[in-house]
Amino acid sequence: MEEKDIKLIAREQFDYLKKGTVEIIQEEELLNRLEKSIREGKPLRVKAGFDPTAPDIHLGHTVLLRKMKHFQDLGHEVIFLIGDFTGLIGDPSGRSSTRKPMTREEINRNAETYRQQIFKILDPEKTIIDFNSRWLGSLTSFDIINLTAKYTVARLLERDDFALRLKSGLPICVHEILYPLMQAYDSVALKADVELGGTDQKFNLLVGRDLQREFGQEPQIVITMPLLEGLDGVEKMSKSLGNYVGITEPPQEIYGKIMSISDDLMYRYYELLTDIRLEQIESWKKEAEAGKINPRDLKAKLAWLIVADFWGKKEADRAAEEFDRVFRRRELPQEMTEIALAFFPEENKELSLNIVDLLVNYNLVPSRSEAKRLIRQGGVDLDGQRVEDISFMIDFSQVKEHVLRLGKKRFFRLKRVD
């Protein structure tokens, strides 16, 4: 292959890989590494580490997974690294306090769910799954001392979260200082050409570059990806904040959640969660602003694409049809959770039940205060009529079934059982 063709192909790969990234350190290095890969017919080794601190993968995680898939599509070697060792330490990135340590059982259980879920995006035939306990677990005390001798405490304490904790008088444990070195050693052990991570991981990724130099390796290229905002459009997507979309959630649930996001967030999701070209996304945005296209239709397309990624096209079609049936045509969903209500004459003479009692007693909301808040904010409907009074009584004396709706998407069939 002629040199000009190599450079052209490398540039095309570079432009494809750059989409959606925040920073590439260094861009010229990546371009040169791509040219060398094409010239020698040797794929780049690309790694991304995931500490199994939670059992499920959500859309925020898939930003990295999709970028791994892009490298995979171009013929490069992708390593999905499960941090079963570093997970026991706990990543201090973005933390104002020390993480609660996880047990080996929790780590193993979560790691297994990761293995099952990542292949909704990555190609199982082309993906290497590794565990960093394979090398970190075999380090001797002498190895660890030798490793710590290659980096200064001053440099480790440069990271923002450590600096803030020191300034605030908050404790930093020794094992937290070791975390960046352990993650960096992963790159040494794997001889990584490229490491991917979120913007909150930049410090750790750069330590990897430094440590590879110390071990006589060519430093990896660092690519940082943005942290995906959750459904609220403000906070980072997180299961603990309840603003997430899990990739194993039912298709209708995923579809409905995507349809609930703001128009502005929709374009960001298009950029980070689909392969639609940036030029097309910008074109749609301008057409929507000019009134030539309805943003709702764009959102429906986005929801369909995301569901199709994880459940296939047929399920995406069903989810779209169900959403339209319920929310556009105002029909009831085909499937609803049924709640059987048994009434005893001595306790319920009038065959009725208070709305707040129902919500709490059947665990539809976590507390009475939450039930009252939901009612007062107009989030409760009974048989298509909004319930605004917390003392409202649901009457079963004449009608044996009622349909309860909570929020926009949760439907329940209340059935009196004699």
C-alpha positions as CSV (number, residue, x, y, z in Angstrom):
1,M,0.0,0.0,0.0
2,E,1.3,3.4,-0.9
3,E,2.2,5.8,1.9
4,K,-0.3,8.4,0.7
5,D,-3.1,5.7,1.0
6,I,-1.9,4.8,4.5
7,K,-2.1,8.4,5.6
8,L,-5.6,8.8,4.0
9,I,-7.0,5.7,5.7
10,A,-5.4,6.6,9.1
11,R,-7.0,10.1,8.8
12,E,-10.4,8.6,8.1
13,Q,-10.0,6.3,11.1
14,F,-8.9,9.2,13.3
15,D,-11.9,11.3,12.3
16,Y,-14.2,8.4,13.0
17,L,-12.7,7.7,16.4
18,K,-12.7,11.4,17.5
19,K,-16.5,11.8,17.3
20,G,-17.9,12.4,20.8
21,T,-14.6,12.5,22.6
22,V,-13.6,15.3,25.0
23,E,-9.8,15.1,24.6
24,I,-7.2,12.9,22.9
25,I,-3.7,13.0,24.5
26,Q,-2.0,13.4,22.1
27,E,-3.8,13.6,18.8
28,E,-0.7,13.5,16.7
29,E,0.5,10.4,18.6
30,L,-2.8,8.6,17.8
31,L,-2.6,9.5,14.1
32,N,1.0,8.3,14.0
33,R,0.0,5.1,15.8
34,L,-2.8,4.5,13.4
35,E,-0.5,4.9,10.4
36,K,2.0,2.5,11.9
37,S,-0.8,0.0,12.6
38,I,-1.9,0.1,9.0
39,R,1.6,-0.1,7.7
40,E,2.6,-3.1,9.7
41,G,-0.8,-4.8,9.7
42,K,-0.8,-4.9,13.5
43,P,-3.9,-3.7,15.4
44,L,-3.7,-1.3,18.3
45,R,-4.4,-2.7,21.8
46,V,-7.2,-0.6,23.3
47,K,-8.3,-1.0,26.9
48,A,-11.0,0.4,29.1
49,G,-11.4,-0.6,32.8
50,F,-14.6,-1.1,34.6
51,D,-14.7,-1.6,38.4
52,P,-17.7,-3.8,39.1
53,T,-19.1,-1.5,41.8
54,A,-22.8,-2.0,40.7
55,P,-24.6,-5.0,39.2
56,D,-26.0,-3.3,36.1
57,I,-24.7,-1.4,33.1
58,H,-26.6,1.8,32.1
59,L,-26.4,4.1,29.2
60,G,-23.7,6.2,30.8
61,H,-21.4,3.2,30.7
62,T,-22.2,2.6,27.0
63,V,-20.5,5.8,26.0
64,L,-17.2,4.1,26.6
65,L,-18.5,0.8,25.2
66,R,-19.5,2.4,22.0
67,K,-16.1,4.0,21.5
68,M,-14.6,0.5,22.1
69,K,-16.9,-0.8,19.4
70,H,-15.7,1.9,17.0
71,F,-12.1,0.7,17.5
72,Q,-13.3,-2.9,17.1
73,D,-15.1,-2.0,13.8
74,L,-11.8,-0.7,12.5
75,G,-10.0,-4.0,13.3
76,H,-8.3,-3.0,16.5
77,E,-7.9,-5.3,19.6
78,V,-10.3,-4.3,22.4
79,I,-9.8,-5.3,26.0
80,F,-12.7,-5.1,28.4
81,L,-10.9,-5.0,31.7
82,I,-12.8,-5.9,34.8
83,G,-11.2,-4.3,37.8
84,D,-11.9,-7.1,40.3
85,F,-8.7,-6.1,42.2
86,T,-9.0,-2.3,42.0
87,G,-12.7,-2.6,42.8
88,L,-11.6,-3.9,46.3
89,I,-9.7,-0.6,46.8
90,G,-12.3,1.7,45.5
91,D,-11.6,4.5,42.9
92,P,-11.3,7.9,44.8
93,S,-12.0,9.9,41.6
94,G,-14.7,12.5,42.3
95,R,-15.1,11.4,45.9
96,S,-15.2,13.7,48.9
97,S,-14.8,10.7,51.3
98,T,-13.3,7.2,51.3
99,R,-15.4,4.6,49.5
100,K,-16.9,1.8,51.5
101,P,-14.9,-1.3,50.6
102,M,-16.7,-4.1,48.6
103,T,-16.5,-7.7,49.4
104,R,-15.0,-10.3,47.0
105,E,-18.5,-11.9,46.7
106,E,-20.1,-8.5,45.6
107,I,-17.2,-8.0,43.1
108,N,-17.6,-11.4,41.6
109,R,-21.4,-11.2,41.3
110,N,-21.3,-7.8,39.6
111,A,-18.4,-8.8,37.3
112,E,-20.5,-11.7,36.0
113,T,-23.4,-9.4,35.1
114,Y,-20.9,-7.2,33.2
115,R,-19.8,-10.2,31.2
116,Q,-23.4,-10.9,30.3
117,Q,-24.4,-7.4,29.4
118,I,-21.4,-5.9,27.4
119,F,-22.1,-8.1,24.4
120,K,-25.2,-6.1,23.7
121,I,-22.7,-3.7,22.2
122,L,-19.3,-5.4,21.8
123,D,-18.7,-8.3,19.4
124,P,-18.1,-11.4,21.6
125,E,-15.9,-12.9,19.0
126,K,-13.5,-9.9,19.0
127,T,-13.6,-8.9,22.6
128,I,-10.9,-9.8,25.1
129,I,-12.2,-9.9,28.7
130,D,-9.5,-9.7,31.4
131,F,-9.4,-9.3,35.2
132,N,-6.7,-7.1,36.7
133,S,-6.4,-9.5,39.7
134,R,-4.5,-11.7,37.3
135,W,-1.4,-9.5,37.7
136,L,-2.2,-7.1,40.6
137,G,-3.0,-10.1,42.8
138,S,0.4,-11.7,42.3
139,L,2.4,-8.5,43.1
140,T,4.7,-9.1,46.0
141,S,5.4,-6.5,48.7
142,F,8.7,-5.8,47.0
143,D,6.9,-5.3,43.7
144,I,4.5,-2.8,45.3
145,I,7.3,-0.9,46.9
146,N,9.2,-0.8,43.6
147,L,6.0,0.5,41.9
148,T,5.4,3.3,44.5
149,A,9.1,4.4,44.0
150,K,8.3,5.3,40.4
151,Y,5.8,8.1,41.4
152,T,5.9,10.9,43.9
153,V,3.3,11.7,46.6
154,A,3.3,15.3,45.5
155,R,2.2,14.4,42.0
156,L,-0.5,12.0,43.3
157,L,-1.8,14.8,45.6
158,E,-2.2,17.1,42.6
159,R,-5.5,15.5,41.6
160,D,-8.4,17.8,42.4
161,D,-10.4,15.5,44.7
162,F,-7.3,14.8,46.9
163,A,-6.4,18.5,47.0
164,L,-10.0,19.5,48.0
165,R,-10.0,16.9,50.8
166,L,-6.7,18.0,52.1
167,K,-7.9,21.6,52.1
168,S,-11.1,20.7,53.9
169,G,-9.2,18.6,56.5
170,L,-10.9,15.4,55.3
171,P,-8.9,12.2,55.6
172,I,-7.2,10.4,52.7
173,C,-6.4,6.8,53.2
174,V,-3.1,5.3,52.0
175,H,-4.9,2.7,49.9
176,E,-6.7,5.5,47.9
177,I,-3.3,7.0,47.0
178,L,-2.3,3.5,45.6
179,Y,-5.4,3.3,43.4
180,P,-4.0,5.4,40.4
181,L,-0.8,3.4,40.5
182,M,-2.7,0.1,40.4
183,Q,-4.8,1.3,37.5
184,A,-1.7,2.6,35.7
185,Y,0.0,-0.7,36.2
186,D,-2.9,-2.3,34.2
187,S,-1.6,-0.5,31.2
188,V,1.9,-1.7,31.8
189,A,0.7,-5.3,32.2
190,L,-1.4,-5.2,29.0
191,K,1.1,-3.0,27.0
192,A,-1.9,-0.8,26.0
193,D,-1.6,1.5,23.0
194,V,-4.8,3.4,23.9
195,E,-6.8,3.7,27.1
196,L,-10.4,5.0,27.3
197,G,-12.1,6.6,30.2
198,G,-14.5,9.3,31.4
199,T,-13.3,12.8,32.0
200,D,-13.3,12.0,35.7
201,Q,-10.6,9.4,35.0
202,K,-8.1,11.8,33.3
203,F,-5.6,11.9,36.1
204,N,-5.5,8.1,36.4
205,L,-5.1,7.6,32.7
206,L,-2.2,10.1,32.6
207,V,-0.5,8.2,35.4
208,G,-0.7,5.2,33.1
209,R,1.3,7.1,30.5
210,D,3.9,8.1,33.0
211,L,4.2,4.6,34.4
212,Q,4.6,3.0,31.0
213,R,7.6,5.3,30.3
214,E,9.1,4.2,33.6
215,F,8.8,0.6,32.5
216,G,10.4,1.4,29.1
217,Q,7.1,1.2,27.1
218,E,5.7,3.6,24.6
219,P,3.1,5.7,26.5
220,Q,-0.5,5.0,25.7
221,I,-2.8,7.5,24.0
222,V,-5.4,8.7,26.4
223,I,-9.0,9.3,25.1
224,T,-11.5,10.8,27.5
225,M,-15.2,10.6,26.9
226,P,-17.9,12.9,28.4
227,L,-19.9,11.8,31.4
228,L,-23.4,11.3,30.2
229,E,-26.1,13.4,31.9
230,G,-29.0,11.4,33.4
231,L,-32.7,11.8,32.5
232,D,-32.8,15.0,34.5
233,G,-30.2,16.6,32.2
234,V,-28.2,17.9,35.2
235,E,-26.5,15.2,37.2
236,K,-24.3,12.4,35.8
237,M,-26.3,9.3,35.0
238,S,-26.3,7.2,38.1
239,K,-28.4,4.4,39.6
240,S,-28.2,6.0,43.0
241,L,-29.7,9.2,41.7
242,G,-32.5,7.3,39.9
243,N,-31.8,9.2,36.7
244,Y,-30.5,6.3,34.7
245,V,-31.6,3.9,31.9
246,G,-30.4,0.4,32.4
247,I,-29.6,-1.5,29.2
248,T,-31.4,-4.6,30.5
249,E,-34.6,-2.8,31.4
250,P,-37.8,-3.8,29.4
251,P,-38.0,-2.2,25.9
252,Q,-41.1,-0.2,26.8
253,E,-39.4,1.2,29.9
254,I,-36.3,2.3,27.9
255,Y,-38.4,3.8,25.2
256,G,-40.6,5.7,27.6
257,K,-37.6,7.1,29.6
258,I,-35.9,8.4,26.4
259,M,-39.1,10.1,25.4
260,S,-39.2,11.9,28.7
261,I,-35.8,13.8,28.2
262,S,-35.6,17.4,27.2
263,D,-35.0,18.4,23.5
264,D,-31.5,19.8,24.3
265,L,-30.5,16.5,26.0
266,M,-31.8,14.6,23.1
267,Y,-29.1,15.9,20.7
268,R,-26.4,15.0,23.2
269,Y,-27.8,11.5,23.5
270,Y,-27.8,11.3,19.7
271,E,-24.1,12.3,19.6
272,L,-22.9,9.9,22.4
273,L,-25.3,7.0,22.1
274,T,-25.8,6.5,18.3
275,D,-23.6,6.4,15.2
276,I,-25.5,9.2,13.5
277,R,-23.0,11.7,11.9
278,L,-22.6,15.0,13.7
279,E,-23.4,16.8,10.5
280,Q,-26.8,15.1,10.4
281,I,-27.5,15.9,14.1
282,E,-26.7,19.5,13.5
283,S,-28.9,19.6,10.5
284,W,-31.9,18.1,12.5
285,K,-31.3,20.7,15.2
286,K,-31.5,23.6,12.8
287,E,-34.6,22.1,11.1
288,A,-36.3,21.7,14.5
289,E,-35.5,25.3,15.5
290,A,-36.9,26.5,12.2
291,G,-40.1,24.5,12.7
292,K,-39.5,22.2,9.8
293,I,-39.4,19.1,11.9
294,N,-41.0,18.1,15.2
295,P,-38.5,17.5,18.0
296,R,-40.9,14.8,19.2
297,D,-40.3,12.8,16.0
298,L,-36.6,13.0,16.5
299,K,-36.9,11.9,20.1
300,A,-39.0,8.9,18.9
301,K,-36.3,8.0,16.4
302,L,-33.7,8.2,19.2
303,A,-35.7,6.0,21.5
304,W,-36.2,3.5,18.7
305,L,-32.5,3.4,17.9
306,I,-31.5,2.8,21.6
307,V,-34.1,0.1,22.2
308,A,-33.0,-1.6,18.9
309,D,-29.4,-1.6,20.1
310,F,-30.2,-3.7,23.1
311,W,-33.4,-5.6,22.2
312,G,-33.5,-5.7,18.4
313,K,-35.7,-4.0,15.8
314,K,-38.8,-6.0,16.4
315,E,-38.9,-5.1,20.1
316,A,-38.1,-1.5,19.2
317,D,-41.2,-1.5,16.9
318,R,-43.3,-2.9,19.6
319,A,-42.1,-0.4,22.2
320,A,-42.8,2.5,19.8
321,E,-46.3,1.2,19.0
322,E,-47.1,0.7,22.7
323,F,-45.9,4.2,23.5
324,D,-48.0,5.7,20.8
325,R,-51.0,3.7,21.8
326,V,-50.9,4.8,25.4
327,F,-49.6,8.4,25.1
328,R,-50.7,9.6,21.7
329,R,-54.0,7.8,21.3
330,R,-54.6,7.8,25.1
331,E,-55.3,4.1,25.2
332,L,-54.4,1.8,28.1
333,P,-51.3,-0.3,27.9
334,Q,-51.8,-4.0,26.9
335,E,-50.0,-5.2,30.0
336,M,-50.5,-3.8,33.5
337,T,-49.4,-5.0,36.9
338,E,-52.5,-6.3,38.6
339,I,-53.1,-5.7,42.3
340,A,-55.7,-7.9,44.0
341,L,-57.6,-6.2,46.8
342,A,-59.4,-8.3,49.4
343,F,-62.1,-6.5,51.4
344,F,-63.3,-7.8,54.7
345,P,-66.8,-6.5,55.8
346,E,-65.8,-5.9,59.4
347,E,-62.9,-3.7,58.3
348,N,-64.2,-2.1,55.1
349,K,-67.9,-1.6,55.4
350,E,-68.1,0.7,52.4
351,L,-65.7,-1.3,50.2
352,S,-63.3,1.7,49.8
353,L,-59.7,2.4,50.3
354,N,-57.8,5.6,50.9
355,I,-55.5,6.5,48.0
356,V,-52.5,7.2,50.3
357,D,-53.0,3.9,52.1
358,L,-53.1,2.1,48.8
359,L,-49.9,3.6,47.5
360,V,-48.0,2.9,50.7
361,N,-49.4,-0.5,51.7
362,Y,-48.7,-2.0,48.2
363,N,-45.2,-0.5,48.0
364,L,-46.1,1.7,45.0
365,V,-44.2,4.5,46.6
366,P,-41.5,4.4,49.4
367,S,-43.3,6.5,52.0
368,R,-46.5,8.4,52.9
369,S,-44.8,11.7,52.4
370,E,-43.8,10.6,48.8
371,A,-47.4,9.5,48.2
372,K,-48.8,12.9,49.3
373,R,-46.2,14.7,47.2
374,L,-47.1,12.7,44.1
375,I,-50.8,13.3,44.5
376,R,-50.4,17.1,45.2
377,Q,-48.2,17.4,42.1
378,G,-50.8,15.8,39.8
379,G,-49.0,12.5,39.3
380,V,-51.9,10.2,40.2
381,D,-54.8,9.3,37.9
382,L,-57.7,6.9,38.6
383,D,-59.7,5.8,35.6
384,G,-58.4,8.7,33.6
385,Q,-59.2,11.3,36.2
386,R,-56.6,13.1,38.2
387,V,-56.6,12.6,42.0
388,E,-55.6,15.7,43.9
389,D,-57.0,15.1,47.3
390,I,-54.9,13.0,49.7
391,S,-58.1,11.9,51.5
392,F,-59.6,10.5,48.3
393,M,-61.3,7.1,48.8
394,I,-61.3,4.6,46.0
395,D,-64.8,3.1,45.8
396,F,-65.1,-0.6,45.0
397,S,-68.8,-1.0,46.0
398,Q,-70.1,-0.6,42.5
399,V,-67.0,-1.2,40.3
400,K,-64.7,-4.1,40.9
401,E,-61.8,-2.8,38.8
402,H,-60.0,0.5,38.5
403,V,-57.0,1.6,36.5
404,L,-54.4,3.6,38.4
405,R,-51.7,5.6,36.8
406,L,-48.6,6.9,38.6
407,G,-46.5,9.5,36.8
408,K,-46.5,9.0,33.0
409,K,-45.6,5.4,32.6
410,R,-46.7,3.3,35.5
411,F,-50.1,1.6,35.2
412,F,-51.8,-0.7,37.6
413,R,-55.1,-2.7,37.5
414,L,-56.8,-2.6,40.9
415,K,-59.0,-5.6,41.2
416,R,-61.5,-6.3,44.0
417,V,-61.4,-9.9,45.1
418,D,-64.5,-11.2,46.9
